[in-house]
Amino acid sequence: MRGLDVLDIVAQNGPIALRDLIDRIGLSRSTTHRLASALVERGMLRPENQGYVLGSKLLWLDAQARDALSLPAVARPHLERLAREQFDAVNLAIRDELLVRYVDQVRGSRRIEVRSVIGETRPLASTGLGKALMLDEGEGAWRAAYRRSKRDTHAAESEEAFVARMATYRDLGVTFDIEENEDRVRCVAAPIRGASGRIIGALSLSSLPQYMDDARMKALVQPVRAVGEAIGLDLGWSKQDPDGARRH
């Protein structure tokens, strides 16, 4: 809380010298200096000749927060269009540490359809959405997610097979759920990038095997990936941006 108080004071009064910061926050010199130094180390503050000013890390946090807040509203028309064109349910999710959290769903028009509960969480490695959220990460992160999923869902697939499949998905730009999370549920999922180029969400088209065989899953790779990219472009992402991960 004291660190947050320091940020508030600098935001309102910066540049601010250490002695003035001490007076305003009401702590000892050593404690105030320690707090300010820790914030400088994390990029939250930056020391200048006239005193402390806000650091560049806050700009990154602002971009992340804006992405997260605007995602459902920006994504909704794209999700509705995909559901209308493909007749199946479309889900939107974000990451919550080693879990995936569902934040929106557009229902399909099939006689029998797949439904998700908004707000529900599942292990990342057990869903197509979760895998899409991890596409930019390396083998270490994939293994950690797999182990969490195996603990909660008793995944039948071996860890090595999962890592190899994730590498294939990374090159493809989409991920599959082939009845891994629930019997008789399949999906094709794609990541969504924000203005920073980082993956901030994922969407999936979900259906039952009688509507989504192997051939149709392959055919859905391009349209599902294209919707993820379209949402990202609306959020300020650029395909030409050299930062972030692969562009398709």
C-alpha positions as CSV (number, residue, x, y, z in Angstrom):
1,M,0.0,0.0,0.0
2,R,2.9,2.4,0.8
3,G,4.4,1.7,-2.6
4,L,1.0,2.6,-4.2
5,D,0.9,5.8,-2.1
6,V,4.3,6.7,-3.5
7,L,3.1,6.3,-7.1
8,D,0.0,8.4,-6.3
9,I,2.1,11.2,-4.9
10,V,4.5,11.2,-7.8
11,A,1.6,11.1,-10.3
12,Q,0.1,14.2,-8.7
13,N,3.3,16.1,-7.9
14,G,6.2,14.8,-10.0
15,P,8.9,15.5,-10.6
16,I,9.3,15.3,-6.9
17,A,12.6,15.3,-4.9
18,L,13.1,12.7,-2.2
19,R,12.9,15.1,0.6
20,D,9.5,16.4,-0.6
21,L,8.3,12.8,-1.1
22,I,9.3,12.0,2.5
23,D,7.3,15.0,3.8
24,R,4.2,14.0,1.8
25,I,4.2,10.3,2.6
26,G,5.2,10.7,6.3
27,L,7.7,7.9,6.5
28,S,11.4,7.8,7.4
29,R,14.0,8.7,4.9
30,S,15.3,5.1,4.7
31,T,11.8,3.6,4.2
32,T,10.9,6.2,1.6
33,H,14.1,5.7,-0.3
34,R,13.8,1.9,-0.2
35,L,10.2,2.1,-1.6
36,A,11.2,4.6,-4.4
37,S,14.3,2.4,-5.3
38,A,12.2,-0.7,-5.6
39,L,9.7,1.1,-7.8
40,V,12.6,2.4,-10.0
41,E,13.9,-1.1,-10.3
42,R,10.5,-2.3,-11.5
43,G,10.2,0.5,-14.0
44,M,7.4,2.2,-12.2
45,L,9.4,5.3,-11.3
46,R,12.3,7.0,-13.1
47,P,14.8,9.3,-11.3
48,E,15.6,12.6,-13.0
49,N,17.6,15.7,-12.0
50,Q,14.5,17.4,-10.5
51,G,13.2,14.3,-8.7
52,Y,11.2,11.2,-9.4
53,V,8.7,10.9,-12.3
54,L,6.5,8.0,-13.4
55,G,8.3,5.2,-15.2
56,S,7.7,3.6,-18.6
57,K,6.4,0.4,-17.1
58,L,3.1,2.2,-16.3
59,L,2.6,2.8,-20.0
60,W,2.8,-0.9,-20.7
61,L,0.4,-1.6,-17.8
62,D,-2.0,1.0,-19.2
63,A,-1.9,-0.7,-22.6
64,Q,-2.6,-4.0,-21.1
65,A,-5.5,-2.7,-19.0
66,R,-7.1,-1.0,-22.0
67,D,-6.8,-4.2,-24.1
68,A,-8.5,-6.2,-21.4
69,L,-11.3,-3.8,-20.7
70,S,-12.2,-3.3,-24.4
71,L,-11.8,-6.9,-25.5
72,P,-15.4,-8.2,-25.1
73,A,-17.0,-5.2,-26.6
74,V,-14.7,-5.1,-29.6
75,A,-14.9,-8.9,-30.1
76,R,-18.6,-9.3,-29.9
77,P,-19.6,-8.4,-33.5
78,H,-16.8,-10.7,-34.9
79,L,-18.0,-13.5,-32.7
80,E,-21.6,-13.1,-33.8
81,R,-20.5,-13.1,-37.5
82,L,-18.5,-16.3,-37.1
83,A,-21.3,-18.0,-35.3
84,R,-23.8,-17.0,-37.9
85,E,-21.5,-18.2,-40.8
86,Q,-20.5,-21.5,-39.2
87,F,-23.7,-22.3,-37.2
88,D,-21.7,-23.3,-34.1
89,A,-21.1,-21.6,-30.7
90,V,-18.2,-19.2,-30.4
91,N,-16.4,-18.6,-27.1
92,L,-14.2,-15.7,-25.9
93,A,-11.8,-16.2,-23.0
94,I,-8.9,-14.6,-21.2
95,R,-6.1,-16.0,-19.1
96,D,-6.1,-16.2,-15.3
97,E,-2.7,-17.5,-14.4
98,L,-2.7,-21.2,-15.2
99,L,-6.5,-21.1,-15.9
100,V,-8.6,-20.0,-18.8
101,R,-11.7,-17.9,-17.9
102,Y,-14.7,-17.7,-20.2
103,V,-15.9,-14.1,-20.7
104,D,-18.4,-14.3,-23.5
105,Q,-20.3,-16.8,-25.7
106,V,-22.4,-16.4,-28.9
107,R,-24.7,-19.4,-29.3
108,G,-24.9,-21.3,-32.6
109,S,-27.9,-22.5,-34.5
110,R,-27.4,-26.2,-34.4
111,R,-30.1,-28.5,-32.9
112,I,-27.6,-29.7,-30.4
113,E,-24.9,-27.2,-29.4
114,V,-22.0,-26.8,-26.9
115,R,-22.5,-24.3,-24.1
116,S,-20.1,-22.7,-21.7
117,V,-20.7,-20.8,-18.5
118,I,-19.5,-17.2,-18.5
119,G,-17.0,-16.7,-15.7
120,E,-16.2,-20.5,-15.5
121,T,-12.5,-21.4,-15.4
122,R,-10.6,-24.5,-16.6
123,P,-6.9,-25.5,-16.8
124,L,-5.1,-23.9,-19.7
125,A,-3.8,-27.1,-21.2
126,S,-7.1,-28.9,-21.2
127,T,-8.9,-26.5,-23.7
128,G,-8.3,-25.2,-27.1
129,L,-8.7,-21.7,-25.8
130,G,-6.1,-22.2,-23.1
131,K,-3.6,-23.5,-25.7
132,A,-4.2,-20.5,-27.9
133,L,-3.5,-18.2,-25.0
134,M,-0.1,-20.0,-24.5
135,L,1.0,-20.0,-28.1
136,D,3.7,-17.3,-27.6
137,E,5.3,-19.1,-24.6
138,G,8.1,-21.6,-24.5
139,E,8.4,-25.2,-23.5
140,G,8.8,-24.5,-19.8
141,A,5.4,-22.7,-19.6
142,W,3.7,-25.4,-21.7
143,R,5.0,-28.1,-19.3
144,A,3.9,-26.2,-16.2
145,A,0.4,-25.8,-17.7
146,Y,0.3,-29.4,-18.6
147,R,1.2,-30.5,-15.1
148,R,-1.5,-28.3,-13.6
149,S,-4.1,-29.7,-16.1
150,K,-3.0,-33.3,-15.4
151,R,-3.5,-32.7,-11.7
152,D,-7.0,-31.4,-12.2
153,T,-8.3,-33.4,-15.1
154,H,-6.1,-36.5,-15.3
155,A,-5.1,-35.8,-18.9
156,A,-4.4,-39.0,-20.8
157,E,-1.9,-37.5,-23.2
158,S,1.8,-37.6,-22.2
159,E,3.7,-34.5,-21.4
160,E,6.1,-34.9,-24.3
161,A,3.2,-35.4,-26.8
162,F,1.5,-32.3,-25.5
163,V,4.7,-30.2,-25.9
164,A,5.2,-31.5,-29.4
165,R,1.6,-30.7,-30.3
166,M,1.9,-27.2,-28.9
167,A,4.9,-26.6,-31.2
168,T,2.8,-27.6,-34.1
169,Y,0.0,-25.4,-33.1
170,R,2.4,-22.4,-32.7
171,D,3.4,-22.8,-36.3
172,L,-0.2,-23.2,-37.4
173,G,-1.5,-20.2,-35.5
174,V,-4.5,-22.0,-34.1
175,T,-5.1,-24.8,-31.6
176,F,-7.5,-27.8,-31.5
177,D,-9.5,-29.4,-28.7
178,I,-10.2,-32.9,-29.9
179,E,-12.5,-34.2,-27.2
180,E,-9.7,-33.6,-24.6
181,N,-11.6,-31.4,-22.2
182,E,-15.0,-33.1,-22.5
183,D,-16.2,-36.2,-24.3
184,R,-17.8,-35.3,-27.7
185,V,-16.7,-31.7,-27.7
186,R,-14.3,-30.3,-30.4
187,C,-13.1,-26.8,-31.1
188,V,-10.7,-24.7,-33.2
189,A,-9.3,-21.8,-31.3
190,A,-7.1,-18.8,-32.1
191,P,-5.3,-16.1,-30.1
192,I,-6.2,-12.4,-30.1
193,R,-3.5,-9.8,-29.8
194,G,-3.8,-6.4,-28.3
195,A,-2.1,-3.1,-29.3
196,S,1.1,-4.3,-27.5
197,G,1.4,-7.3,-29.8
198,R,0.9,-9.7,-26.8
199,I,-1.9,-12.3,-26.7
200,I,-4.6,-10.9,-24.5
201,G,-7.4,-13.3,-25.3
202,A,-8.6,-16.2,-27.4
203,L,-11.7,-17.3,-29.3
204,S,-12.9,-20.7,-30.2
205,L,-15.5,-22.3,-32.4
206,S,-17.0,-25.3,-30.6
207,S,-19.2,-28.1,-31.7
208,L,-19.9,-31.8,-31.5
209,P,-18.0,-34.5,-33.6
210,Q,-21.0,-35.1,-35.9
211,Y,-20.7,-31.4,-37.0
212,M,-16.9,-31.1,-36.7
213,D,-14.9,-34.0,-38.1
214,D,-11.2,-33.9,-38.8
215,A,-11.7,-32.5,-42.3
216,R,-13.8,-29.6,-41.1
217,M,-11.4,-28.8,-38.3
218,K,-8.7,-28.3,-40.9
219,A,-11.0,-26.2,-43.1
220,L,-11.7,-24.0,-40.1
221,V,-8.1,-23.1,-39.4
222,Q,-8.1,-20.1,-41.8
223,P,-11.5,-18.6,-40.9
224,V,-11.0,-18.9,-37.1
225,R,-7.5,-17.5,-37.3
226,A,-8.7,-14.6,-39.5
227,V,-11.4,-13.6,-36.9
228,G,-8.7,-13.6,-34.2
229,E,-6.6,-11.3,-36.3
230,A,-9.6,-9.0,-37.2
231,I,-10.3,-8.5,-33.5
232,G,-6.7,-7.8,-32.9
233,L,-6.6,-5.2,-35.7
234,D,-9.6,-3.5,-34.1
235,L,-7.7,-3.3,-30.8
236,G,-4.8,-1.6,-32.4
237,W,-2.5,-4.6,-33.2
238,S,-0.5,-4.4,-36.4
239,K,0.5,-7.5,-38.4
240,Q,3.6,-5.6,-39.4
241,D,4.7,-5.0,-35.8
242,P,8.1,-6.6,-35.3
243,D,7.4,-7.0,-31.6
244,G,5.3,-9.8,-30.2
245,A,5.2,-13.3,-31.7
246,R,4.6,-14.8,-35.1
247,R,2.3,-13.1,-37.6
248,H,0.2,-15.1,-40.0
